[in-house]
Amino acid sequence: MEFNNLLIEKEGSVARLTINRPQALNALNSEVLGELACAFAGLEKDAEVKAVVLTGAGEKAFVAGADIKEMVEMNSFEGHAFGLNGQKTMLGIEKMKTPVIAAVNGFALGGGLELALACDFIYASEKAKLGFPEVTLGIMPGFGGTQNLARLIGPGRAKELIFSGKMIRAEKACQWGIVNEVFPGEELLPKAMETAAAIAATGQLGVGYAKDALVNGLNMTKEDGFRYEASLFGVLFATEDQKEGMRAFAEKRKAEFKGR
Ligand code: DAK
């Protein structure tokens, strides 16, 4: 499928998805949001793809937010439709079984940070700056940012970031637990691709079910989460990959997973 604002490149079992609108610092307009939802749905169905790295084109930005110039004159119905479109994209990433790493190569602001938070984890370059400037525009985060950030780092720091609208550097975002690791700019993508390849080399079903348990378990009581985990764990024992993984261990050879 052809996209106007996205590039998809495959390296083995890893797909690199680049938001390619550098003239607007990769800001998310309706078209980009629609293309992202469509691209992630396609990548999830692609049996060759076992992990995805999401990044932004150009030197400056991952994504500098939702497109302010598109939003400025929206009426409330259009704003609602725009919000639903964005939430569909974010939830699509969270719900897809294929893991997604955000490689934040510059500004990740507002909807851009929400997009990164919808991914499974974030790597960032040293020069990246992250924040929620929405309150400086008279709005608030609306693509799941209030929910995802507070769940990730706790309400105190989430409130500080969201209420002040200030940007923080990658190093501080790492200390706060928003970013898993910070790299010099030129190392960011190779490191993200390396981790994605390591994930892709494992049992895809186990990874997908673990993601399912983690993402959905966060919205359950601990007991329900344990029960959910146990049921997914049980299902894996009906798969060829479980037999192959354990037999390979016993036979001292590398497992050859087939995703079934
Ligand atoms: N939207 C549109 N264009 C943007 C943009 C954005 N968010 N960010 C940057 N650009 C454009 C600039 O307008 C400029 O375009 P030209 O003037 O050259 O045509 C070009 O990108 C380069 O930007 P700058 O010239 O400003 O570059 P600087 O290095 O000087 O500054 C900056 C970089 C990132 C500090 C600055 O561009 C900036 O402050 N950008 C805006 C950041 C921001 O406020 N982001 C949050 C957007 S609000 C919703 C749910 C969610 C949302 C909305 C609705 N619903 C549920 C309905 C989400 C809202 C947001 O994300």
Boltz pocket constraint, residues with backbone or C-beta under 6 A from the ligand:
constraints:
  - pocket:
      binder: B
      contacts: [[A, 22], [A, 23], [A, 24], [A, 25], [A, 27], [A, 64], [A, 65], [A, 66], [A, 67], [A, 68], [A, 69], [A, 70], [A, 79], [A, 80], [A, 82], [A, 83], [A, 84], [A, 86], [A, 107], [A, 109], [A, 110], [A, 111], [A, 112], [A, 133], [A, 134], [A, 137], [A, 140], [A, 141], [A, 142], [A, 143]]
      max_distance: 6.0
